[in-house]
Amino acid sequence: MDVYIILVILLLVLAFADLVVGVSNDAVNFLNSAIGSQVASRRNIMIIASFGILIGAMFAGGMMEVARKGIFNPQMFNFHEVMIIFLAVMFADIILLDIFNTLGLPTSTTVSIVFELLGAAIIAAVIKLSNNGENAQEIFNYINSSSALTIISGIFVSVGVAFLVGLVVMYLVRLFFTFNPATQTKYQGVIWGALSLSGITYFLLFKGLEGAIFIPSSFVAWTKQNTAEMFAITIGLWSVILFLLSKFTSFPILKIVVLAGTFALAMAFASNDLVNFIGVSVAGFEAYETWKASGAAADSLLMVSLSKAYPAPTFMLVIAGIVMIFTLWFSKKARTVTETEISLGRQSEGLERFSSNRFARGLVRLTWKPNRKNNKTESSGFIQWVESRFQPYKLKNNEQAVENPPAFDLVRASVNLSVASSLIAFATSLKLPLSTTFVTFMVAMATSLSDRAWGRDSAVFRVSGVLSVILGWLMTAFIALCVSGLFAFIMLKFNMFGVGFLVIFTILFITMTIRFHNKKEKSNAKILESTMKTEIIPARQIINSTSGSLADSLDAVAEGFVAAIEGLLTEDRKKLREALKAMERLEKSNEEFKYTFYNSIRRIQEELSEGSRLYLMAYDIEQDLVQSAVFVTETARKHVEDMLGALDEDQAQNIRKISQDLSLFFKDCSQITRNRTYVQYDEIKARKKQLLEEIENLIARQAKGIKNETYSARNSILVFNILLETKDLISISARLVKMYCRLERDYPQMDSLFVITSED
């Protein structure tokens, strides 16, 4: 069987996979504003985006430029080398985009494909030059590095321009509208709507319908030469249409802008970015047909034919469009990337997806100090007026809060779409390279900053998130270059064995990331569900939730503590690492609990309820438990990792006994808390006293050993740390049981709380 037909089939399969991971990442470009503003139901938003994708794919020009702006010169490579380059690019693109999807970070599919082609072509050229004994300087005949540098520099310049324009436009538009819906008149919507829709129309002509067969080339040429006239005509037309709509209907004009912008961006994405996912595979198919017709050997036929642009088969474009639509509807990772961008730009506080870092803190501190000084000075009347335009809208007494409010309003959503589409269209008309992902993301971040969505309590986390995304962009080019080059080397050196290895590696890698993503999403969904709830809950419901949570924590601490002590005594580094991982999971669970307790207290029915105090005390107890357990585990691990002296036999025996006693004590406390059998509290008090006395005796013996110079300083520090933290753990667990026991004694009217149900 012809081995190259297998490679062509593999390329087509990889194109399918690349479509899935590519759409999962690029979907954020056109879904962000619509979903974030809740302009319509998610189902209707997806339907509109799906139509845009389908039309964009069907009417795309379909010119698959294999050289990708002259990244490499295919006429310098033979058929076999070109097929290896294409395979390396597809493997690398799937893995790279899947990593970004799993992390929930938007990146540029254009940048990734450009540098993957560059990396694979460089390695293929180096190997070819080495085999032929040619000078290394000849590589410039194979690679067009200046073109790649031009593309990447243009793309990153567009990042700064997009941020600056989005910042200024959003500021002016918010002055025009304010946050108060009562001050927003229909005529404001007509004016801004006409401007926005004109920008979106301009974008469709230059980007969405570029090369479409049903648009006369003469018309497109006229619009390029007469941009000002075209804008004037479209503004006039849209003004009349929107005025009539506002006069005779009650349909919100800004909804039209957001939905039209969503359709336009989805259509442009399908008609232009499609080549990033299937262009390489289609080129491989074309190369195979050329080679098959030539009858030449695979390693002798130079791919001169690939230097020319050629149209992709229509059926491939239609199939690709259908795959993109299915991915849009069913990809969980597409939702993750979209939610990341929405969370970074949302107007309200809440669970932040990114932790702070030193650079973000420095930036926020740098900008906050001048603002603090300005706030202390008396403001002029104009500044006070400006400040009034940015005041958040507060609900009136008769208005009820929305259970799941939008991340931002339709005003900001319309700015996001109109500014991003106008910038993309303008750059396209000037033939300037850019990334739609970079532009749409930076516009969204600029509008959120200008809209004062980054408050004092959230700014450092939002800035950290934006910096993380930008760092990911910088890494995209480097990773794409290196990974595709490595894959090309493997296949050129090991031929079909190398291809088989990469197939297996890619399948295993994707499987692993799917499992990781599903696990992470379950955890995030649990926190998000708690932080998003707004319904009122009775105080007694807090008893049920906290007792179960704390009982689970007691069980986890007991198990981890015993494992850590056993690992210390046997000097088992693997067991200590496992114990530390278990403690870190518990620490993460405690962090999740911290995000939920504020919202839960806010929702408690009673104004001054025992439930509120209980929830705070439960949080305090769980925090103390986690801190002590993590400290003991980390101390034991560090002692063994540093190869410090082991405990003597007597010390080891006593420490092991204490850990076993602690485990049994925790087990009883957990069982009492979970089953709410608080009549056994007297037994807990007695055992607590006994255990603390045993630990005091051990501390005294250790102190005596120090005076007799029996124990070293390191030995004593270790033993004291373990014993003192063990005392804290015993006291904390007893305090937990006492808290629920007191609640049962002092509040007999809540007896019904202590009945086990199937939900507990």
Secondary structure, 3 states (H helix, E strand, C coil): CCHHHHHHHHHHHHHHHHHHHHHHHHHHHHHHHHHHHCCCCHHHHHHHHHHHHHHHHHCCCCECCCCCCCCECHHHCEHHHHHHHHHHHHHHHHHHHHHHHHHCCCCCHHHHHHHHHHHHHHHHHHHHHHHHCCCHHHHHHCECHHHHHHHHHHHHHHHHHHHHHHHHHHHHHHHHHCCCHHHCCHHHHHHHHHHHHHHHHHHHHHHHCCCCCCCCHHHHHHHHHCHHHHHHHHHHHHHHHHHHHHHHCCCCHHHHHHHHHHHHHHHHHHHHCHHHHHHHHHHHHHHHHHHHHHCCCCCCCECHHHHCCCECCHHHHHHHHHHHHHHHHHCHHHHHHHHHHHHHHCCCCCCCCCCCCHHHHHHHHHHHHHHHHHHHCCCCHHHHHHHHHCCCCCCCCCCCCCCCCCCCCHHHHHHHHHHHHHHHHHHHHCCCCCCHHHHHHHHHHHHHHHCCCCCCCCHHHHHHHHHHHHHHHHHHHHHHHHHHHHHHHHHHHHHHHHHHHHHHHHHHHHHHHHHHHHHHHHHHHHHHHHHHCCCCECHHHHHHHHHHHHHHHHHHHHHHHHHHHHHHHHCCHHHHHHHHHHHHHHHHHHHHHHHHHHHHHHHECCCCCHHHHHHHHHHHHHHHHHHHHHHHHHHHHHHHHCCCCCCCHHHHHHHHHHHHHHHHHHHHHHHHHHHCCHHHHHHHHHHHHHHHHHHHHHHHHHHHHHHCCCCCHHHHHHHHHHHHHHHHHHHHHHHHHHHHHHHHHHCHHHHHHHCCCCCC
